[in-house]
C-alpha cells in the first residue's frame, strides 16, 4: 500500500501556519496580513488511492486521509474566468497608462456589481499576481529596509483596505494608517492622519490601492461631497492607481452628489466604471463559458466514485440553482463535495445536489422560479451542453 501521510519529521498539515492561528485565510487588514495572503500555500491536492485500498483503511487512517480531502475541497480552486481575465487586462492597462503621468490624480477604476459575484476575489487575485511579478522582477526592493523617524520603512507596492460599515473619510484614513503600520497621536484629526498616510505611501512605493466594499462608506446625499473631496485629495497626492469595489456604486454618492444636472461629480470624471455580472447562457459562446467554469471545478474534485463529466451534464440545473453566480456555484460544489465524503457516497449527482441548501438569495430564487418545474436530473447519459436542443431550451 502506498504511503498515505507525511513522515514524522514533517508537519501533519503543511499548509497551516504552525501555531494557533486558523489554518485558513481571512481578509487582510495590515501589510503583514497581506504578505501572509501572498505567501499562503493552499492545501495540497491528495492522491486518490485504489478504491479497494481506501476501503481497507482503518478508521484513523481514513479520517486523516479524508481530512486532507476536506481541506482541498474547502479551498477548491479560483477559476480564472473570461470575465476575470478581461477585467484584469483593463486594470493592468490602466496602471500602465497611469504610471508616468504628470503629477495629479490618476484615473481610477470602479468595479461595480451585485453582491457575492466575486469582486473582492477578482481584485485580490490581480493584486496577488501584480506583487508576485514585482517580487520576481525586482527582488532587491523587497530586501531593502531602512529607518525614518524611528520607523521601519519597507517596500509596500499594494495597499488593500476593506471598508467598515458607515465609514467616514477619517475612518478611511485610519484604515490606511493601520494597514501601513503608521502611528498617529491620540486625537489626531483627519488631515493629520491623511498627511502621515500620504508620506508613508510615498516612502514605501505604493503603486496600487484597493478600497474594497466602498459602498460601506457614508455616501449619502449629505456626506457624498465630503467623501468625494477626501478621495480626490488622496488620489491627487499619490502616484498610485486606485481601485474601488462595491454594490450599486454607479448610483451612490461616489458618483453623484447634489441634485439635477450638477450631480455628476469630479470623481465620476476621474473613474472608469466596470461591471461584474452573473453568467448568461443565452448564446452558444455564453454557454461554453459557463460550462468551462463547471469543468474546472469538477476537475478539482477528489472523490472515489465520481464520474467525470457528471456536473457538466447538469450545467442547466446548476445554472438555475445558482442564477449564474460563480460564488454560489463554488459554494454549492464545495458543500456537495464535503457531503459526498461525509456520507460515503463519494460522488456528486443530481440527488445529492438537491439536498444541499446554499445562500438565501440563490436558494429563494431557485425555489420561486424553478423548484417545481426543474427536478434534479435523473441518472443517465449527461446532456451535451452545446447540443442544439440544449441551445433552444436555454434561450
Helices and strands as residue ranges (DSSP letters): H 31-39, H 51-55, H 59-75, H 82-98, E 108-112, H 119-137, H 139-143, E 145-148, E 151-154, E 158-162, H 169-179, H 190-204, E 208-212, G 214-216, H 224-236, E 241-246, G 249-251, G 260-263, H 266-270, E 271-275, H 284-299, H 310-313, H 315-322, H 326-343, H 350-354, H 360-369, H 388-394
